[in-house]
């Protein structure tokens, strides 16, 4: 897929998405959000992709926020339209994707950039990364789910502190409060994300998707227990379930087909 603001490449069943506006610290403008929306939908719909690594171009920023220059003169209606499209087609679409998304945070993850990372299923940060939600410095609040997802990840007290002070924190602090899963040197960032996805690739694809769906139901108003029960039942109907238990009994490695 050829995009203007996004580098998209599938290698060994992993989709690598790199937001490519390095001069603007990979700030999210409307076109970038549209391209992301398309790539996210593609990842969800093709068996070729077993997981996604989302990162930013260069060594300075993952994403330094929504593009402030672009939305500076938006009116309420345009703001609402941007919010609806972004929330549904990008942020919620990542969170509810059947494929695991890992944010590889290679520098500043601010505002909408941190919100994008929080919509992913896991976050790995390089040791130079800085994370924060500075929206109140612009007279805004996080608008791509940040107030909700930060609270889910770090709890109410820390979320309110981070959002109302607009403080940036280091990758190490972010790991301490549960905002990122791991902190690694910048040069190991992508390989750490690959290691996780390579493990997931060995597991039963439909079970992986069902597990993500059930976990996400716990944070999204749904009855998570009911979702888990239904998803669990569906696993019994898959060929991969039969293969998994047969392989166990036969003391061999399971070969899953995603059916
Ligand atoms: N938007 C546009 N351009 C940005 C940008 C951003 N968010 N962040 C950086 N840039 C641009 C800079 O303007 C500069 O461009 P030139 O001046 O060279 O043309 C270039 O990137 C390099 O940045 P700096 O020169 O500032 O680099 P420094 O190393 O000095 O500083 C910095 C790095 C990350 C500390 C600084 O750039 C900075 O503070 N950036 C802004 C961070 C920020 O406030 N981000 C949050 C934005 S608010 C919505 C939902 C959510 C949102 C919006 C709408 N809806 C539901 C509709 C989210 C809002 C936000 O994210």
py3Dmol code that shows the C-alpha trace and the ligand (Angstrom):
import py3Dmol

protein = """\
ATOM      1  CA  UNK A   1       0.000   0.000   0.000  1.00  0.00           C
ATOM      2  CA  UNK A   2       1.382   3.418  -0.962  1.00  0.00           C
ATOM      3  CA  UNK A   3       0.613   6.277   1.388  1.00  0.00           C
ATOM      4  CA  UNK A   4       1.826   9.860   1.754  1.00  0.00           C
ATOM      5  CA  UNK A   5       2.200   9.977   5.525  1.00  0.00           C
ATOM      6  CA  UNK A   6       2.505   6.340   6.436  1.00  0.00           C
ATOM      7  CA  UNK A   7       5.015   3.626   5.611  1.00  0.00           C
ATOM      8  CA  UNK A   8       3.242   0.304   5.508  1.00  0.00           C
ATOM      9  CA  UNK A   9       5.006  -3.002   5.031  1.00  0.00           C
ATOM     10  CA  UNK A  10       4.166  -6.626   5.790  1.00  0.00           C
ATOM     11  CA  UNK A  11       7.087  -8.877   6.669  1.00  0.00           C
ATOM     12  CA  UNK A  12       6.679 -12.397   7.987  1.00  0.00           C
ATOM     13  CA  UNK A  13       3.032 -11.781   8.808  1.00  0.00           C
ATOM     14  CA  UNK A  14       3.734  -8.624  10.821  1.00  0.00           C
ATOM     15  CA  UNK A  15       2.406  -5.318   9.513  1.00  0.00           C
ATOM     16  CA  UNK A  16       4.833  -2.479  10.224  1.00  0.00           C
ATOM     17  CA  UNK A  17       3.130   0.916  10.230  1.00  0.00           C
ATOM     18  CA  UNK A  18       5.420   3.925  10.536  1.00  0.00           C
ATOM     19  CA  UNK A  19       3.879   7.364  10.783  1.00  0.00           C
ATOM     20  CA  UNK A  20       6.079   9.343   8.459  1.00  0.00           C
ATOM     21  CA  UNK A  21       5.913  13.089   9.116  1.00  0.00           C
ATOM     22  CA  UNK A  22       9.249  13.382  10.829  1.00  0.00           C
ATOM     23  CA  UNK A  23       9.570  17.153  10.291  1.00  0.00           C
ATOM     24  CA  UNK A  24       6.325  17.724  12.209  1.00  0.00           C
ATOM     25  CA  UNK A  25       7.324  15.124  14.823  1.00  0.00           C
ATOM     26  CA  UNK A  26       4.799  12.773  13.204  1.00  0.00           C
ATOM     27  CA  UNK A  27       1.847  14.920  14.328  1.00  0.00           C
ATOM     28  CA  UNK A  28      -1.473  13.422  13.288  1.00  0.00           C
ATOM     29  CA  UNK A  29      -3.199  15.423  10.589  1.00  0.00           C
ATOM     30  CA  UNK A  30      -6.428  14.466   8.867  1.00  0.00           C
ATOM     31  CA  UNK A  31      -4.703  12.711   5.960  1.00  0.00           C
ATOM     32  CA  UNK A  32      -2.541  10.646   8.277  1.00  0.00           C
ATOM     33  CA  UNK A  33      -5.615   9.588  10.245  1.00  0.00           C
ATOM     34  CA  UNK A  34      -7.345   8.550   6.996  1.00  0.00           C
ATOM     35  CA  UNK A  35      -4.350   6.514   5.906  1.00  0.00           C
ATOM     36  CA  UNK A  36      -4.101   4.914   9.326  1.00  0.00           C
ATOM     37  CA  UNK A  37      -7.806   4.059   9.195  1.00  0.00           C
ATOM     38  CA  UNK A  38      -7.304   2.246   5.892  1.00  0.00           C
ATOM     39  CA  UNK A  39      -4.261   0.314   7.101  1.00  0.00           C
ATOM     40  CA  UNK A  40      -5.985  -0.700  10.352  1.00  0.00           C
ATOM     41  CA  UNK A  41      -9.015  -2.011   8.440  1.00  0.00           C
ATOM     42  CA  UNK A  42      -6.693  -3.946   6.120  1.00  0.00           C
ATOM     43  CA  UNK A  43      -4.861  -5.534   9.076  1.00  0.00           C
ATOM     44  CA  UNK A  44      -8.149  -6.665  10.590  1.00  0.00           C
ATOM     45  CA  UNK A  45      -9.408  -8.222   7.374  1.00  0.00           C
ATOM     46  CA  UNK A  46      -6.473 -10.193   6.047  1.00  0.00           C
ATOM     47  CA  UNK A  47      -5.084 -13.500   7.296  1.00  0.00           C
ATOM     48  CA  UNK A  48      -1.698 -12.373   6.026  1.00  0.00           C
ATOM     49  CA  UNK A  49      -1.330 -10.061   9.042  1.00  0.00           C
ATOM     50  CA  UNK A  50      -0.956 -11.708  12.462  1.00  0.00           C
ATOM     51  CA  UNK A  51       0.048  -8.569  14.366  1.00  0.00           C
ATOM     52  CA  UNK A  52       0.901  -4.914  13.915  1.00  0.00           C
ATOM     53  CA  UNK A  53       3.800  -2.779  15.098  1.00  0.00           C
ATOM     54  CA  UNK A  54       2.983   0.928  15.067  1.00  0.00           C
ATOM     55  CA  UNK A  55       5.808   3.432  15.379  1.00  0.00           C
ATOM     56  CA  UNK A  56       6.957   6.898  14.308  1.00  0.00           C
ATOM     57  CA  UNK A  57       9.629   7.857  11.771  1.00  0.00           C
ATOM     58  CA  UNK A  58      12.989   9.049  13.082  1.00  0.00           C
ATOM     59  CA  UNK A  59      14.500   8.932  16.542  1.00  0.00           C
ATOM     60  CA  UNK A  60      12.746  11.882  18.155  1.00  0.00           C
ATOM     61  CA  UNK A  61       9.030  11.240  18.179  1.00  0.00           C
ATOM     62  CA  UNK A  62       6.467   8.504  18.101  1.00  0.00           C
ATOM     63  CA  UNK A  63       3.717  11.103  17.574  1.00  0.00           C
ATOM     64  CA  UNK A  64       3.852  14.581  19.171  1.00  0.00           C
ATOM     65  CA  UNK A  65       0.073  14.904  19.157  1.00  0.00           C
ATOM     66  CA  UNK A  66      -2.693  15.891  16.853  1.00  0.00           C
ATOM     67  CA  UNK A  67      -1.536  18.450  14.295  1.00  0.00           C
ATOM     68  CA  UNK A  68      -2.066  21.668  16.216  1.00  0.00           C
ATOM     69  CA  UNK A  69      -1.547  23.837  13.120  1.00  0.00           C
ATOM     70  CA  UNK A  70      -4.273  21.974  11.232  1.00  0.00           C
ATOM     71  CA  UNK A  71      -7.016  22.136  13.854  1.00  0.00           C
ATOM     72  CA  UNK A  72      -6.143  25.668  15.082  1.00  0.00           C
ATOM     73  CA  UNK A  73      -9.041  27.263  13.197  1.00  0.00           C
ATOM     74  CA  UNK A  74     -11.565  24.443  13.243  1.00  0.00           C
ATOM     75  CA  UNK A  75     -15.086  25.285  14.355  1.00  0.00           C
ATOM     76  CA  UNK A  76     -17.197  23.074  16.613  1.00  0.00           C
ATOM     77  CA  UNK A  77     -18.736  21.168  13.737  1.00  0.00           C
ATOM     78  CA  UNK A  78     -15.378  20.374  12.116  1.00  0.00           C
ATOM     79  CA  UNK A  79     -13.977  19.380  15.502  1.00  0.00           C
ATOM     80  CA  UNK A  80     -16.863  16.997  16.083  1.00  0.00           C
ATOM     81  CA  UNK A  81     -16.504  15.458  12.618  1.00  0.00           C
ATOM     82  CA  UNK A  82     -12.756  14.970  13.158  1.00  0.00           C
ATOM     83  CA  UNK A  83     -13.443  13.424  16.562  1.00  0.00           C
ATOM     84  CA  UNK A  84     -16.078  11.007  15.316  1.00  0.00           C
ATOM     85  CA  UNK A  85     -14.029   9.787  12.343  1.00  0.00           C
ATOM     86  CA  UNK A  86     -10.816   9.527  14.338  1.00  0.00           C
ATOM     87  CA  UNK A  87     -12.389   7.766  17.297  1.00  0.00           C
ATOM     88  CA  UNK A  88     -14.298   5.217  15.243  1.00  0.00           C
ATOM     89  CA  UNK A  89     -11.932   4.497  12.399  1.00  0.00           C
ATOM     90  CA  UNK A  90      -8.586   4.794  14.123  1.00  0.00           C
ATOM     91  CA  UNK A  91      -8.533   4.696  17.914  1.00  0.00           C
ATOM     92  CA  UNK A  92     -11.484   2.373  18.593  1.00  0.00           C
ATOM     93  CA  UNK A  93     -10.673   0.383  15.449  1.00  0.00           C
ATOM     94  CA  UNK A  94      -7.208  -0.394  16.833  1.00  0.00           C
ATOM     95  CA  UNK A  95      -8.540  -1.328  20.253  1.00  0.00           C
ATOM     96  CA  UNK A  96     -11.216  -3.635  18.841  1.00  0.00           C
ATOM     97  CA  UNK A  97      -9.035  -5.090  16.083  1.00  0.00           C
ATOM     98  CA  UNK A  98      -8.820  -8.882  16.068  1.00  0.00           C
ATOM     99  CA  UNK A  99      -5.065  -8.483  15.498  1.00  0.00           C
ATOM    100  CA  UNK A 100      -2.699  -7.530  18.324  1.00  0.00           C
ATOM    101  CA  UNK A 101      -1.302  -4.012  17.976  1.00  0.00           C
ATOM    102  CA  UNK A 102       1.937  -2.993  19.690  1.00  0.00           C
ATOM    103  CA  UNK A 103       2.916   0.660  19.921  1.00  0.00           C
ATOM    104  CA  UNK A 104       6.697   0.967  19.646  1.00  0.00           C
ATOM    105  CA  UNK A 105       7.161   4.385  21.275  1.00  0.00           C
ATOM    106  CA  UNK A 106      10.412   5.766  19.889  1.00  0.00           C
ATOM    107  CA  UNK A 107      10.376   9.296  21.390  1.00  0.00           C
ATOM    108  CA  UNK A 108       7.726  11.888  22.236  1.00  0.00           C
ATOM    109  CA  UNK A 109       4.238  10.390  22.638  1.00  0.00           C
ATOM    110  CA  UNK A 110       2.132  13.415  23.453  1.00  0.00           C
ATOM    111  CA  UNK A 111      -1.552  14.231  23.335  1.00  0.00           C
ATOM    112  CA  UNK A 112      -3.201  12.366  20.475  1.00  0.00           C
ATOM    113  CA  UNK A 113       0.107  10.479  20.082  1.00  0.00           C
ATOM    114  CA  UNK A 114      -0.111   8.996  23.559  1.00  0.00           C
ATOM    115  CA  UNK A 115      -3.805   8.366  22.960  1.00  0.00           C
ATOM    116  CA  UNK A 116      -2.855   6.400  19.843  1.00  0.00           C
ATOM    117  CA  UNK A 117      -0.334   4.356  21.831  1.00  0.00           C
ATOM    118  CA  UNK A 118      -2.936   3.745  24.554  1.00  0.00           C
ATOM    119  CA  UNK A 119      -5.430   2.451  21.987  1.00  0.00           C
ATOM    120  CA  UNK A 120      -2.886  -0.263  21.095  1.00  0.00           C
ATOM    121  CA  UNK A 121      -2.982  -3.545  23.004  1.00  0.00           C
ATOM    122  CA  UNK A 122       0.585  -3.210  24.294  1.00  0.00           C
ATOM    123  CA  UNK A 123       3.173  -0.457  24.534  1.00  0.00           C
ATOM    124  CA  UNK A 124       6.944  -0.695  24.439  1.00  0.00           C
ATOM    125  CA  UNK A 125       8.949   2.479  24.946  1.00  0.00           C
ATOM    126  CA  UNK A 126      12.538   3.315  24.073  1.00  0.00           C
ATOM    127  CA  UNK A 127      14.531   4.744  26.955  1.00  0.00           C
ATOM    128  CA  UNK A 128      14.537   8.240  25.368  1.00  0.00           C
ATOM    129  CA  UNK A 129      10.712   8.380  25.170  1.00  0.00           C
ATOM    130  CA  UNK A 130       8.676  11.080  26.883  1.00  0.00           C
ATOM    131  CA  UNK A 131       4.969  10.631  27.420  1.00  0.00           C
ATOM    132  CA  UNK A 132       2.232  13.074  28.351  1.00  0.00           C
ATOM    133  CA  UNK A 133      -1.190  14.537  27.694  1.00  0.00           C
ATOM    134  CA  UNK A 134      -0.575  18.307  27.380  1.00  0.00           C
ATOM    135  CA  UNK A 135      -4.044  19.188  26.005  1.00  0.00           C
ATOM    136  CA  UNK A 136      -4.956  21.471  28.933  1.00  0.00           C
ATOM    137  CA  UNK A 137      -2.072  23.732  27.917  1.00  0.00           C
ATOM    138  CA  UNK A 138      -4.083  24.377  24.727  1.00  0.00           C
ATOM    139  CA  UNK A 139      -7.423  24.794  26.476  1.00  0.00           C
ATOM    140  CA  UNK A 140      -8.502  21.276  25.496  1.00  0.00           C
ATOM    141  CA  UNK A 141      -8.806  17.899  27.122  1.00  0.00           C
ATOM    142  CA  UNK A 142      -7.769  14.594  25.563  1.00  0.00           C
ATOM    143  CA  UNK A 143     -10.387  13.828  22.915  1.00  0.00           C
ATOM    144  CA  UNK A 144      -9.375  10.494  21.441  1.00  0.00           C
ATOM    145  CA  UNK A 145     -10.276   8.415  24.481  1.00  0.00           C
ATOM    146  CA  UNK A 146      -7.290   9.529  26.548  1.00  0.00           C
ATOM    147  CA  UNK A 147      -9.202  10.342  29.735  1.00  0.00           C
ATOM    148  CA  UNK A 148     -10.696   6.843  29.674  1.00  0.00           C
ATOM    149  CA  UNK A 149      -7.758   4.749  28.530  1.00  0.00           C
ATOM    150  CA  UNK A 150      -5.208   6.468  30.778  1.00  0.00           C
ATOM    151  CA  UNK A 151      -7.498   5.897  33.768  1.00  0.00           C
ATOM    152  CA  UNK A 152      -7.934   2.244  32.812  1.00  0.00           C
ATOM    153  CA  UNK A 153      -4.174   1.791  32.541  1.00  0.00           C
ATOM    154  CA  UNK A 154      -2.860   3.743  35.534  1.00  0.00           C
ATOM    155  CA  UNK A 155      -5.865   4.424  37.795  1.00  0.00           C
ATOM    156  CA  UNK A 156      -7.799   7.557  38.636  1.00  0.00           C
ATOM    157  CA  UNK A 157      -5.285   9.442  40.787  1.00  0.00           C
ATOM    158  CA  UNK A 158      -2.320   9.221  38.400  1.00  0.00           C
ATOM    159  CA  UNK A 159      -4.559   9.887  35.376  1.00  0.00           C
ATOM    160  CA  UNK A 160      -5.940  13.081  36.883  1.00  0.00           C
ATOM    161  CA  UNK A 161      -2.442  14.184  37.907  1.00  0.00           C
ATOM    162  CA  UNK A 162      -0.982  13.605  34.437  1.00  0.00           C
ATOM    163  CA  UNK A 163      -3.864  15.225  32.564  1.00  0.00           C
ATOM    164  CA  UNK A 164      -4.344  18.273  34.795  1.00  0.00           C
ATOM    165  CA  UNK A 165      -0.646  19.082  35.273  1.00  0.00           C
ATOM    166  CA  UNK A 166       0.172  18.294  31.610  1.00  0.00           C
ATOM    167  CA  UNK A 167       3.487  16.909  32.905  1.00  0.00           C
ATOM    168  CA  UNK A 168       5.603  14.765  30.624  1.00  0.00           C
ATOM    169  CA  UNK A 169       7.015  11.618  32.167  1.00  0.00           C
ATOM    170  CA  UNK A 170       9.982   9.461  31.223  1.00  0.00           C
ATOM    171  CA  UNK A 171       9.696   5.948  29.832  1.00  0.00           C
ATOM    172  CA  UNK A 172      10.920   4.539  33.152  1.00  0.00           C
ATOM    173  CA  UNK A 173       8.236   6.417  35.101  1.00  0.00           C
ATOM    174  CA  UNK A 174       5.661   5.246  32.557  1.00  0.00           C
ATOM    175  CA  UNK A 175       6.718   1.630  33.099  1.00  0.00           C
ATOM    176  CA  UNK A 176       6.498   2.087  36.878  1.00  0.00           C
ATOM    177  CA  UNK A 177       2.851   3.196  36.690  1.00  0.00           C
ATOM    178  CA  UNK A 178       1.829   0.553  34.147  1.00  0.00           C
ATOM    179  CA  UNK A 179       1.515   2.881  31.180  1.00  0.00           C
ATOM    180  CA  UNK A 180       4.049   0.904  29.132  1.00  0.00           C
ATOM    181  CA  UNK A 181       4.829  -2.806  29.237  1.00  0.00           C
ATOM    182  CA  UNK A 182       8.593  -2.535  28.704  1.00  0.00           C
ATOM    183  CA  UNK A 183      11.366   0.033  28.337  1.00  0.00           C
ATOM    184  CA  UNK A 184      14.287  -0.901  26.091  1.00  0.00           C
ATOM    185  CA  UNK A 185      17.175   0.899  24.370  1.00  0.00           C
ATOM    186  CA  UNK A 186      16.010   2.596  21.148  1.00  0.00           C
ATOM    187  CA  UNK A 187      17.973   0.146  18.982  1.00  0.00           C
ATOM    188  CA  UNK A 188      16.098  -2.798  20.539  1.00  0.00           C
ATOM    189  CA  UNK A 189      12.625  -1.288  20.294  1.00  0.00           C
ATOM    190  CA  UNK A 190      11.362  -3.013  17.163  1.00  0.00           C
ATOM    191  CA  UNK A 191      13.012  -6.341  17.960  1.00  0.00           C
ATOM    192  CA  UNK A 192      11.336  -6.377  21.392  1.00  0.00           C
ATOM    193  CA  UNK A 193       7.947  -5.855  19.726  1.00  0.00           C
ATOM    194  CA  UNK A 194       8.815  -8.540  17.142  1.00  0.00           C
ATOM    195  CA  UNK A 195       9.716 -10.999  19.915  1.00  0.00           C
ATOM    196  CA  UNK A 196       6.251 -10.595  21.433  1.00  0.00           C
ATOM    197  CA  UNK A 197       4.437 -10.920  18.103  1.00  0.00           C
ATOM    198  CA  UNK A 198       6.571 -13.892  17.075  1.00  0.00           C
ATOM    199  CA  UNK A 199       5.385 -15.702  20.207  1.00  0.00           C
ATOM    200  CA  UNK A 200       1.770 -14.735  19.496  1.00  0.00           C
ATOM    201  CA  UNK A 201       2.177 -15.982  15.908  1.00  0.00           C
ATOM    202  CA  UNK A 202       2.760 -19.492  17.265  1.00  0.00           C
ATOM    203  CA  UNK A 203      -0.589 -19.454  19.072  1.00  0.00           C
ATOM    204  CA  UNK A 204      -4.043 -20.222  17.652  1.00  0.00           C
ATOM    205  CA  UNK A 205      -5.106 -17.081  15.708  1.00  0.00           C
ATOM    206  CA  UNK A 206      -8.818 -17.277  16.510  1.00  0.00           C
ATOM    207  CA  UNK A 207      -8.086 -17.854  20.200  1.00  0.00           C
ATOM    208  CA  UNK A 208      -5.758 -14.822  20.205  1.00  0.00           C
ATOM    209  CA  UNK A 209      -8.518 -12.666  18.674  1.00  0.00           C
ATOM    210  CA  UNK A 210     -11.090 -14.021  21.124  1.00  0.00           C
ATOM    211  CA  UNK A 211      -8.776 -13.286  24.042  1.00  0.00           C
ATOM    212  CA  UNK A 212      -8.248  -9.675  22.907  1.00  0.00           C
ATOM    213  CA  UNK A 213     -11.988  -9.222  22.405  1.00  0.00           C
ATOM    214  CA  UNK A 214     -12.753 -10.538  25.880  1.00  0.00           C
ATOM    215  CA  UNK A 215     -10.107  -8.426  27.625  1.00  0.00           C
ATOM    216  CA  UNK A 216     -11.215  -5.285  25.812  1.00  0.00           C
ATOM    217  CA  UNK A 217     -14.836  -6.016  26.805  1.00  0.00           C
ATOM    218  CA  UNK A 218     -13.728  -5.577  30.418  1.00  0.00           C
ATOM    219  CA  UNK A 219     -12.939  -1.918  29.828  1.00  0.00           C
ATOM    220  CA  UNK A 220     -15.659  -0.977  27.358  1.00  0.00           C
ATOM    221  CA  UNK A 221     -19.013  -1.017  29.088  1.00  0.00           C
ATOM    222  CA  UNK A 222     -19.799  -4.479  27.719  1.00  0.00           C
ATOM    223  CA  UNK A 223     -20.531  -7.411  30.011  1.00  0.00           C
ATOM    224  CA  UNK A 224     -17.017  -8.816  29.837  1.00  0.00           C
ATOM    225  CA  UNK A 225     -17.915 -12.073  31.565  1.00  0.00           C
ATOM    226  CA  UNK A 226     -20.655 -12.722  29.003  1.00  0.00           C
ATOM    227  CA  UNK A 227     -18.281 -11.922  26.143  1.00  0.00           C
ATOM    228  CA  UNK A 228     -15.715 -14.290  27.621  1.00  0.00           C
ATOM    229  CA  UNK A 229     -18.274 -17.115  27.984  1.00  0.00           C
ATOM    230  CA  UNK A 230     -19.487 -16.715  24.400  1.00  0.00           C
ATOM    231  CA  UNK A 231     -15.966 -16.456  22.991  1.00  0.00           C
ATOM    232  CA  UNK A 232     -14.859 -19.465  25.012  1.00  0.00           C
ATOM    233  CA  UNK A 233     -17.720 -21.521  23.576  1.00  0.00           C
ATOM    234  CA  UNK A 234     -16.817 -20.507  20.021  1.00  0.00           C
ATOM    235  CA  UNK A 235     -13.253 -21.727  20.512  1.00  0.00           C
ATOM    236  CA  UNK A 236     -14.612 -25.263  20.872  1.00  0.00           C
ATOM    237  CA  UNK A 237     -15.979 -25.048  17.349  1.00  0.00           C
ATOM    238  CA  UNK A 238     -12.602 -24.315  15.763  1.00  0.00           C
ATOM    239  CA  UNK A 239     -10.307 -26.726  13.958  1.00  0.00           C
ATOM    240  CA  UNK A 240      -7.449 -25.147  15.894  1.00  0.00           C
ATOM    241  CA  UNK A 241      -8.953 -26.282  19.206  1.00  0.00           C
ATOM    242  CA  UNK A 242      -8.991 -29.884  17.926  1.00  0.00           C
ATOM    243  CA  UNK A 243      -5.451 -29.491  16.617  1.00  0.00           C
ATOM    244  CA  UNK A 244      -4.248 -27.951  19.909  1.00  0.00           C
ATOM    245  CA  UNK A 245      -5.542 -30.752  22.107  1.00  0.00           C
ATOM    246  CA  UNK A 246      -4.552 -33.491  19.618  1.00  0.00           C
ATOM    247  CA  UNK A 247      -1.029 -32.078  19.416  1.00  0.00           C
ATOM    248  CA  UNK A 248      -0.841 -32.041  23.217  1.00  0.00           C
ATOM    249  CA  UNK A 249      -1.909 -35.676  23.466  1.00  0.00           C
ATOM    250  CA  UNK A 250       0.447 -36.694  20.648  1.00  0.00           C
ATOM    251  CA  UNK A 251       3.284 -34.743  22.300  1.00  0.00           C
ATOM    252  CA  UNK A 252       4.013 -32.643  19.216  1.00  0.00           C
ATOM    253  CA  UNK A 253       3.878 -28.957  18.329  1.00  0.00           C
ATOM    254  CA  UNK A 254       0.451 -27.786  17.184  1.00  0.00           C
ATOM    255  CA  UNK A 255       0.100 -26.512  13.642  1.00  0.00           C
ATOM    256  CA  UNK A 256      -2.657 -23.901  13.668  1.00  0.00           C
ATOM    257  CA  UNK A 257      -4.501 -22.799  10.551  1.00  0.00           C
ATOM    258  CA  UNK A 258      -6.732 -20.053  11.963  1.00  0.00           C
ATOM    259  CA  UNK A 259      -9.943 -21.962  11.334  1.00  0.00           C
TER     260      UNK A 259
END
"""
ligand_1 = """\
61
LIG
N 1.340 19.662 15.747
C 1.915 20.289 14.695
N 3.252 20.477 14.594
C 4.012 20.005 15.588
C 3.477 19.349 16.711
C 2.068 19.173 16.769
N 1.461 18.510 17.746
N 4.516 19.025 17.542
C 5.621 19.456 16.944
N 5.351 20.044 15.782
C 6.284 20.657 14.832
C 6.814 21.979 15.348
O 5.883 23.018 15.106
C 8.092 22.104 14.560
O 7.765 22.538 13.247
P 8.567 23.744 12.548
O 8.432 24.906 13.460
O 9.989 23.234 12.439
O 7.886 23.919 11.215
C 8.599 20.679 14.465
O 7.458 19.853 14.707
C 9.662 20.348 15.485
O 9.162 20.689 16.767
P 9.930 21.646 17.785
O 10.826 22.581 17.076
O 8.911 22.219 18.703
O 10.847 20.589 18.550
P 11.381 20.676 20.041
O 12.381 19.587 20.175
O 11.806 22.082 20.378
O 10.125 20.349 20.962
C 8.132 19.151 21.579
C 9.520 19.076 20.903
C 7.456 17.784 21.335
C 8.308 19.337 23.094
C 7.303 20.315 20.980
O 7.339 20.173 19.559
C 5.886 20.332 21.437
O 5.602 20.749 22.563
N 4.978 19.926 20.541
C 3.559 19.995 20.785
C 3.142 18.926 21.771
C 1.695 19.011 22.085
O 1.184 19.957 22.668
N 0.991 17.969 21.698
C -0.373 17.805 22.036
C -1.186 18.451 20.949
S -2.871 18.533 21.391
C -9.272 15.635 18.870
C -8.826 14.715 19.764
C -7.571 14.850 20.263
C -6.779 15.919 19.929
C -7.259 16.824 19.029
C -8.506 16.695 18.495
N -10.551 15.470 18.395
C -11.390 14.479 19.007
C -11.036 16.204 17.292
C -5.476 15.969 20.488
C -4.877 17.091 20.729
C -3.450 17.088 20.896
O -2.740 16.134 20.671
"""
view = py3Dmol.view(width=600, height=400)
view.addModel(protein, "pdb")
view.setStyle({"model": 0}, {"cartoon": {"style": "trace"}})
view.addModel(ligand_1, "xyz")
view.setStyle({"model": 1}, {"stick": {}})
view.zoomTo()
view.show()
